Amino acid sequence: MTPTLAPGRRVVVVGGGITGLTAGYRLAIDHPDIDVTVLEASARPGGNLHTGPLDDPALDGLPVDAGADAFLVRVPWALDLCVELDLDDELVSPSARRASLWLDGALWPIPSPNVLGVPLDPDTVAVGLLEPADLDLLDGDGVATVPLVEAATLGTHADGTRDDVSVGAAVRACVGDQVFERLVDPLLGGINAGLADDLSCATMAPQLLAAALSSEGLLAGLRRAMAGSDPTAPVFHAPAGGMGRLVEALATALGHRLHTGEPVTGLTRGTGNGWLVDTPTGTYATDAVILAVPAHVAATLVAPHSDGAGSVLAGWRHASVALATIAYDRTDLEVPADQSGFLVGRGEGLLMTACSFAGSKWAHLDHPERTLLRVSCGRIDDERPTGLSDDELVTALRADLATTLGIEAPPTAVRLGRFSDSLVQFPVGHADRIAELDRLLEGATPGLLVAGTVRTGVGIPACIRSGTEAAEGAAVAATN
C-alpha cells in the first residue's frame, strides 16, 4: 500500500478510548500545526466508557452508564477537561454518600470519616465490625510496628528508584490485619479487582504510603491531611447524561481526525525517526505514534522493535471483570435512599464484588417505577465469571442479590457487559517498572510512546492525565 502522507508534522494515536481521545484532543488544541489522527478499531469511540438505555419501556430511554459512572474530583485532570469542554454545567455529584460492607453474612456501615477504608475515628466503627484489639490500634497514631522501607520519607533516590510497599504491608503494619482485610481490601481491591496485599501503595494509595512512612504515623498523618478539608465537598462528579457525554464531546472536537472501525495491524520504522502505521485500509506515515491501548495489546506492536520493552509490557497481569445493570420494579425492591451501595468482602463466597444503588447514588437515575442496580464481579484471583455463559452469570448474580438484598422477583431489564483483561494490576515497584519501560522505548523506539491505564491507574482522571502527558511527549518527538 502507498503510505498516506501529510504535509508538516504528524502524530497517529492508536486507540480511541478516553486516553487516546484525550491525547488526540490535546494535540489538536495545543499543537494545531500538528496533523493528528486517532485510529479506533471498534465501531465507536470511548473504549470501556459507554452510556445507553436499558431495554425497559418504563425507563423511557434513560441513559445509564455501562462502565465507569464517575470520576474523582480531588485530582484535577477530569474536572479540568470537563470545564474546558463546556460540560461543567452538566456535572452532578452523588446524592447518597454513605455505603456499606457485606461481611459475615450481613451489611455493615462503612465508618466515616475514612481514607480509602482506614477509619479516622474508632467511635464510628460499628460494634462487632472489628475486634477490641484492632479498635485500640485506631485510637493511636498508627505508627508502623515494623520498618516499611529503609528510607524515612517517600521519594525518588539517586539511583532512580522510589520507595514502595504493598497496600497490605503499609496498612497491616500501622493499624492491624482486620482493618486491612475487612475495610481497606474490599475498597482498594475492589477498585482494581486485585489483591491489595500485592498492589503498589505508591501507585494505588500514595497518601496512605506517605502517612505510613512518616514519623507521626499513618492515622496522625491522615487526620492532619483531612483536618482542613470540607466533609461536604463532592468526592465524585459525572455528567448527568453519563460518561458517554465526555466521549461525545471529545469525539466532536476531533471531528474528521477520529477514524473508527480502523484497527492497527502493525508498525514499521519509516525514514529517520518516523513510523509507518499499517491498517486494513492503508498506511499512515507519521513522525510519532501514541499507543493508547491496553499494555498486552501494546506489547504485540512494540515487541518487533524492542524485545525488552515488549517483555515489560507483556509482564503486567490484567483482571477480567463484568458489570450487570439490573432494573427491578420498585414494588419488588426498595433500597435505602441514603445509601450508594455496598462492597463485598473477599472471603464471603459471593460472586459479586460490589453493588451500586444507581437511583440512590444519582438523583437523575431515581426513577419512580424502577430500582436500578449496578452489580460488579470478577477479581484477579476469581475467574469464575469468565467460565459462565451470560445467562449463567446473570443467574448467579441474581442469587447473590437474593442473599444480600432479599430480592427474588424477576428483573424488568438486564444489561451485561464483560471487560476482558481490562484492569491492569500494579505490583510493588510499579513506578520503577514504568521508568524502565520508558528508558527502553527511548533507546530503541524514538517517537513511539505508550499511554493508558498501565502508567498511573485505571480511573478516568489517570487516563486523561496519561493522554495529556503523551500528547506533550509526542509533540516534542514530532518536532525532533
N, C-alpha and C positions, 0 to 999 in steps of 0.2 A: 504494500500500500504506500501511497505517496504521503509523507508527513504533512499534517495540517500546520502551516506556518502562519505566524502573525508578526507584524512589524513591531519593533520595540521589545520591551521585556515581557516575559510571560511566566505565569505560575499556574500549575494544574493542581487542584485539590482532589484527592481520591477519597470519596466518601461524603455523603450528603446528610449525615446525622447532625446533631447540634454542634459538634466540634467542627466538622467540615463547613457547615453553613456559616458559622461564626468566622472561621478563617477566611472564607471567600468574601464575606461581607466586609471584614476589616480591611482586606486588601483593596476591595473596590472603593471603599470610602476614604481610607487613609493614604492610599497609593494609587490614585486614578490613572497614573501613567503606566501602570502595570496591567497587562491584559490577563485576567484571571478566568479560569474555567473550573467549575465544580462538577465532578462526574459521580453520579449515584447509580449503583447497579439496579436497585429496585425501581418500581414504577412511581414511588412517591418519596419525597424527602422526609427527613425527620428521624430516621432510624427507629429507636425504641420509644420516641415521643410521638404519640398518636392520640387524637381525640375523636370520638364519634358516638353516635346514638346507639342505644340498645334496641333489640327487636321487641319492643313493648309499646303498643299504640298509646297506652295511658301516659307514657313519658313524653309523647309529642316531640320526638326528635331531640330531647335534652342531651347536650354534648357531655360525655363523661370520658375522662382520661383512661386509656388502655394501658398506659405505662406510668412513669413518674407523674405525680399530680401537683408538685410544689417545688420551690427552691428556697434554700436558706437565705435569710436576709443579712446575717451578721458578717458575711463576706460579700464584697461589692459587685462581683462580675455580672451576675444575672440581673440584679436590680438595675445596675447602670445601663446594661444593654436594653432592658425594657423601657427605661426612660428615654434613651436615645431613639428607640423605635416608636415612640409615642404610645406605648402600651401602659404607661403608668396610671392613667385614669381607669384602666380595666382591672387593675390589680386588687385582689381581695386577700384576706387573711383568714385562717381557720376560726370559726366561731366557737368551737369547743377546744379547750386547751388541756383538758385532763385526759389521762389514758390509764390503762390497767395492764396487769400481767396475769396470764393463765399459769398458775403454779399449784402443784399439789391438788389438781382437780378443781380449782376454784379461781375466781377473779379477785385479784388484789390491786388496790390503787398504787400507782407509781408515786413514790414520795416526791414531794415538791417543797422547796426548790431542789433541783439536782443538776448536775453537769454530766451529760452522757450516761445517766443512770446512777451516778455516785451521789447519794443523798448528802445535803449540806447541813441538815438539822435532824438528829436522831428522833426528835419528838414527832416528826412527820411520818415515821415508818410505822405501818400498821402492826398492831400486836400480833405476834406469831409469824410475821414475814421473815424475820431474822432471829437468830439465837442471841441470848443476852450478851455473850462474849463479843459478838460482832457489833451489837449496838454500842457496847462500851468503846470499841475502836472508833466509831463515828462520833463519840464525844470528844475525841482528842484532835490533834493537829494533822494526823495522818502521815507522820514521819516514817519513811521506809524502814522496815525491820532488818533488811539486808541491803548491801550496796547494789544499786541497779546497774551503774556503769562506773568506770574509773573516774571519768570527768565529773566535775561538780555542777556544771551547767550545760544546758543543751546548746550545741553549736557545731560549727564545722572546724575540723582540726587541720593541722598543717599538711597532712597527707591527703586531704580532701574528703575524708570520711566524716560521717556525722554520728552523734550519739543516738542510739535507738535500742529499744527493748520491745517485747511484745506488750500489747494492751493488758493481757493477763498478768504478766510479770509485774508491771507497774502497779496495777490495782490490787492484786493479791498481797504484794509486799507492804502496801500502805494502809489498806482497810480490810484485808482478810479475804478468804476464799468465798464466803457466802455473798458478800456484796458483789463480787465479780460474777459468780455463777448465776445468781438469782436476779440481779438487776442490770449489770453492765453488759454481760454477754448476750442476753436476749435483744438488747437495743443495738449495740455495735455489731454483733454477729449477725443480727437480722438485716441491718442496712447493707452489709456486704455479702450476705448469705454465706458467711465464713465462720471460722473458728477464731474467736477473739484471743484465744491463747496463742495463736500463731500469727496474728496480724500486727503489722508495724504500728507502734504507738505514735511515732514521729509523723507518719502519713495519715493514719486514721483519727488520731486524737492528740494533736501536738500540744493543746492546752493541758491535757492530763499529764503528758510527759514532762512538760516544763515545770508544772507544780510538783510532780512526784520527785523530780531531781533537785528541787530547791531545798535549802536548809530548813525552811519553815514548815515543810510538809505538804502533802497533796491537798488535804482538806483546808488547811490555812490558806494555801495559795489560791484555791478555787473560791473560797469565801471572800478573800480580798478582791479577786478579779470581779466577782459578782456584786460587790458592795455598791459600786457606782452605776449599776445597770438598772434599767426600768423594767420591773417584772411584768408590766402590762404591755411592753413593746412587742410588736409582731415578731415571731420567730421564723415564720414561713410566709411566702407570697405565692400567688398564682394568678394568671389571667382568669376572669370569670368564665370565659369561653373555653378554658382548658389550655394545657401547654401547647396544643396544636396552634394556638394563636401566635406564639413566638415563632414556631416553624413557618407559618404562613407569612409573617412579617419579614423574616429573613429571606424566604424564597421570592417574595415580591420585590424586595430590594435588589436581589441578584438578577432577577429577570432572565434574559437570554444567556447569562453566564452559567446558569444551572441546567445541567443535562441529566434527566432521569432515564432509567432503562438503558444505561450505558456502562456495563461493567468493565473494569480494567483487567486485562488478561496478562499483562507483563510490562516490565520496564527494561529498557536498554539504554546504554550510555550513548549520548549524542556527541556532537563536536564540542571540544573544550570541556567545560563542566556541565554541559547541557544534558537533557534527558529526552528520550522518546517514550511516550506513554501509549501503549497499544490497547485498543478496544475493538470489538467486532465491527464497528462502523468506520474505523480509521485510526490514524496515529497522530498524536499531538506532540509537536516539538516544543520544548519548554526549557526555561532556564532553571527552574526549581520545581520540586514536587513535594507536596504535603500529604503524607499518608494518614488520613483521619479515619482509620478503620481499626477494628479490634487487633490486639497485639498478635494473635495467632494468624490473622489474615495478613497483617503487615509482614510477618516473618517469611511467608512464601514469596513475597515480592522483593524483599531485601536480601534473602539468602544467596541468590546467584551473584550478588555483588559484594557481599561481606558475610562469610561464614560465621564470623564471630557475632556480628550484630543480629543475624538471623537466629543464631542459637540463643542469644539473650532474650529476644522477643518470643521465641517458642517456649522458653522456660517458665513463663508465668502460667499459673493454673487459673482456670475460669470455672465459675459455678453456673449451672443452668437452673433457671427459675421459671415459675409460671404464675400468672395472675388471673384470677377469675373475678369478673364483675357480676354480681348476682343481685337481682331485684326480687323482692317479696311484696305481696300485698300487705299493706300496713295493718290490716286487721289481723294478720297472721304473725307479724313480728314488729314490735316497737323496741327501739334501743334508746338508752339514755341520751337526752338532748345535750347534756354537758360533757359527754364522753366522745373522744375522737376514735376510740377503738381499743384494741389490746394486742399485746405481743405474747408469744408462746415460748415458754422455757424449752431448752433443748432436750431435756430428759422427760418430757411429758408424754411421749409416744404418739403425738398427733402428727399428721402430715402437714397441716398448715403451720406457718411461721408467724403470721400476723393477720389481723382482721381490722380493716378500717371501716368506720361507720360514715360513709361518704356524705349522707344527708345531715348528720350532726356536725361533721367536720367543716363542711362548706354550706353556708346558708343558701346559696343558689342551687344546691342539689337536694335541699329539704323539700321533698315532694309530698303533697297532701295524701296521695294514694299509694305511694310506694316507699319501701325502705331499701336503700341501696348499700350493698356491702362490697368491699374490695378485699379478696382473700388471697394471700400470697403463700407459696410453698416452694420448697427446694433449697438445699444448702450444699456446700462443698462436700460435706460428709453424709448427705442424704440424697441419693439419686433415684429414689423411688418414683418421683413424678415422671421421669423420663421413660420408665418402663411401663407406664399405664397409657391406655388409649385416652382420647379426650373424654369419652363418656365415663370411663372408669375413674379418671381423675376428678371429674365433677362430682361423681357419686361419692368418692372418698372425702372430698372437701365438704359436701353436704352432711356427711356423717359427723365430721368434726364440728360443724356448726350446730348440729343437734346436740352434741356433747357439751359444747361451751355455752350456747345461747338457748338451747331447748327448742329450736325451730325444726319441725319435721314436715311442715306443709311444703308443697311443691313451689318452686320459684316461678315468677312470671316471665323472667328472662335470664339468660346466662350468656356471657361472652368470655371465652377463654383465650388468653394469649400466652404463648410459650416463647421464652427468651433463652435460646440455647447458647451456652458458653458466653454469657453476657456480662457476668460480674467478675472482673479480674481480682485476684487475691494479692494482697500486699504483704509480703513476708518481711520479717525484721531485716533491716538494711536495704529497704526498697530504694531509698534515695541514692544510695551508693550504686545500686544496680542501674538506675536511670542514668547516673553520671557516666558509668562505664559504657552504656549504650550510646550516649551522645559522643563520647570520645571515639568509639568505633565508627560511627556514622561519619563524623567529621573527617576522620582519616581516610576512610575507604570510599565514601559516597557523598562527596561535597554536593550541596544542592538538594539532598534528599533528607526530609525531616519527618519524624514520627510524632504524631499528636494523638490525643484521645484520653480515655479513662485510665490507661496504663500509667500515665505520668503522675497525677496528683490526686486522683479519686474518681468515684463513679457518679457523684452528684452533678446536677446541671451547672452550678457555678464553676466547679472544677473543669468541666468540659469546655465551658465558654472561656475560662482562663487559658486553657491549653490551646484552643483555636486562636485566641488573640496573640499569645506568645509565638505560636508557629507562624502566624502571618508576618510578624515582625522579622522573624528569622528568615523566612522565605524572601521577603523584600530585600534584605541585605544580600542573600545568596544570589538573587536575580541581578543585582547591581554589579557584583564582583565578576 
